[in-house]
Structures are given as C-alpha cells and as structure tokens.
Amino acid sequence: MTTAIAYENNQPPVSQTFTIVEWEDKASWELLAKKADYQANKLAELCGVSLRTLQRHFAKHHQVKIGDWLRNVRLAEAYGRLKSGDRVKEVAIDLKYKQLSHFSREFKRLHGIAPSFLNGSKMPIVREAFQHQN
C-alpha cells in the first residue's frame, strides 16, 4: 500500500510529528486538496513527495491526471455550495479562482449548467420572461 505524509499545519515537522494519509482515503485527499488551494505542487509539498511522484500515483492508481482530479474536486465543492444557495462570486473567491469568468466557464464545462442557474439567482428572471409571454 502506498502512503503519503501530510504535515500538520502545512509545515515540515520539527519533532517528526506527521500524519500518514492512505492513497485510498478519498476524504483525506479532498481535505488536503483544499489545504493546498487545489494546486498540485502545493499538494505534493503537503504530502512530502515530489510533484512527479504525485503525478505518477494518480496516473497509476486513479487513471487521471492530478490537475484534472483537483479541478473536479474543486468544482464538486462549488456545486454543493451553489446548490445550497451560496452566491457565485463568493464561491469562486473562496475556491481561489482569480477570475469569475474562468470559474463560470470551468463549472459549465463540467456540470453542463451555468453556476448562476444552479444557485437559483437566474431563475426569477426566467420565470418573469415566461409570465410576460402569456
């Protein structure tokens, strides 16, 4: 079984205090991805491995590129938050997107719907348009 080392507080250990994370522990990986701001190089650093080692692991064990996996985890988080009613701009900023347009484009590419439609912010406009037609 392959393991990675995740340092507490994102710092290398002074007294060799660290947490072992099993590759197969999905929840731990998602938490680490969030701590790494969804960046592969930061995730590798948190795990105490090189970026290349992390890339090889994801290719071998999950048949996915690390960047694609991080994007999917990030956008899954966005989906849940938008579904619960959070504002699009707030979610994009919290998930470290620098441009709202980039967030919206990636979200729509993965989920097939614009984020503003998912959280309901566009729904009243659509309803009003149908009411005016009748």
N, C-alpha and C positions, 0 to 999 in steps of 0.2 A: 504494500500500500504506500502511495506517495503522500508526503505531508509537506506543508509549508509552515514557516514560522511567521507569526504575526506579533509584532512588538506592541507592548502596551503603550498607550499614549503616543503612538506613531514615532517613538524614539527608540534607537538601538538600546538594548539593555545595559545598564551599568553593572548590575549584580546578576546578570544572566537570567532575569525574570522574563519569560515569554510564554506565549500561548501557542500550542500546536493546533493547526487547523487542518482537518482532513480534507482532501480534494473533493470528496463526495458530499461534504456538508454544505448544501446549497444556501441555507440561511446565513451561515457564517461568511460564505463568499460574497453574498449580496451586501452584507454589512461592511465587509472590507472594501467592496467596490464603492460604497457610499463614502466611507472614510477617505478613500483615495480620490474623491471627486470624479469618479468614473474615468480615470486616466490610467492607462496600462503601466506606464513607467512608475507611477506612484504606488500602484497595486503591487508590482514586483518588489518595490522597496519595502513595503509593509510586510510582505511575505518572506523577506530575506533571501530572495532569489533574483537572478538576473532577468531582465525583460525577455531575453531569448528563451530561457528555461520556462518561463510562464507561457510564452507563445507555443512552445513545443508541447507543453502539457495540455493546453486547450485543444490543440490540433489532434493530439493522440487520443485523449480521453473523452472529448466532447464533440469532436469533428466540427469545430467552429473557431474562427479567428477571435482572439481576445478582444479586439476592437468591436467586432460585431456583437459579442456577448455583452460587453459593457454597455453598448448602445441599447440593446434590448432590455437589460436590467433597468437602465436609466428611464427608458420610455415606459416600461411597465409600472414603475413608481409614479411617473407622470399620469398615466392612465388612471390609476387608483385615486390619486389626489383630485384629478379633474372630475372624475365620476362622483366623488363625494362633495363637489361644489367649489373647490378652490379656484381662484382666479388664474387665468392662463399666464399672465405676466409674473405673478408670484411664484408659480410652479417653475417656470422657465428660469427665473433668477435663482431659486433655491437649488435647482439641479445644475447650476453652474453654466448655463448657456449664456454666451456673450451677446447673442442676437436673438430676439424674439422670432424673427423670420426663419432663422435656422432651426429653432426648436419646432416651430409650426410645420415646416417642410418635412423634417425627420419624423415627427409624430404622424403626419398624414400618410407618409410613405409606409410606415409600419402598420398603422391601425386602420388606414383607409378612410379616415374621417378627420376633419379639422378639429383641433383641440377646443376651439370656441363653441363648436356644436356639441361636443361631448359634455361639457360642464353646464350646458343649458343657456349660456349667455346669448346665443343667436336664436334660440327657439322663439322668444316673444316676437321677434322681427318676422320670422317665417309665419307664425300664426296670424299676425296682423296683415301680411300680404295676402293670405288666403281669405281672410274676412273681407277685405276690400274688393276682391274679385266677385263675391256673391252679392 
